[in-house]
Amino acid sequence: MSMAALLIASRDRLRADPGAELPGLGYRNLECEVGWDGKPPPISGDVFLSVHPGVVSETNVEGRATSYQYSVTLSMKLGAFPVDRWGPEAVAKVTTGFYQRADAIAALLHRNLNVFAQANEIIGEDANGFTECQRFLGYGLLQQQGPDWWWAEDQPAGQAPVGLSLEIRFGEIFRYQTYESQS
């Protein structure tokens, strides 16, 4: 229940309208969803955020002390640009480039108390919720992705890449539970 609560709360914040009472980045439902890995679903458009689980580690100290990590993987199809233009047209573009989007995601979710509160609300009042909210841990390496990343049919060997993906990692999210309150 804890990981699911974190993923749902983070997805909801990314989808929230920038002008809302609890602002987000305004990604639409087909652009942002909880996934089991970083791959976008077949129905995704040119930009997709997959909010997916990471490592869960446990320490027993008079109950359970659990640390959670999760990631948001940003995927962008770039077929409109020749590969030699991906740098200036997708990676370094100031307004809609990869790192502009990634920085906005990291800034929104880092220590976001609304995500923290919503995750604890999903867990419920009868259980001990999270005691520390997520921290931005960093980016993975920018990865070229072929047609199979977007669930396209097999392509001949040597097929040019179709787009890029970047994993944005969050962690150090702690939940302490007494033996009596474990859920």
Sequence and secondary structure as in RCSB ss.txt:
>XXXX:A:sequence
MSMAALLIASRDRLRADPGAELPGLGYRNLECEVGWDGKPPPISGDVFLSVHPGVVSETNVEGRATSYQYSVTLS
MKLGAFPVDRWGPEAVAKVTTGFYQRADAIAALLHRNLNVFAQANEIIGEDANGFTECQRFLGYGLLQQQGPDWW
WAEDQPAGQAPVGLSLEIRFGEIFRYQTYESQS
>XXXX:A:secstr
 HHHHHHHHHHHHHHS TTSSS      GGGEEE SSS   TT  SEEEEEEEEEEEEE SSSEEEEEEEEEEEE
EE TTS GGGHIIIIIS TTTSHHHHHHHHHHHHTT HHHHHHHHHHH TTS  EEE  EEEEE   EEE GGGG
T     TT    EEEEEEEEEEEEEEE GGG  
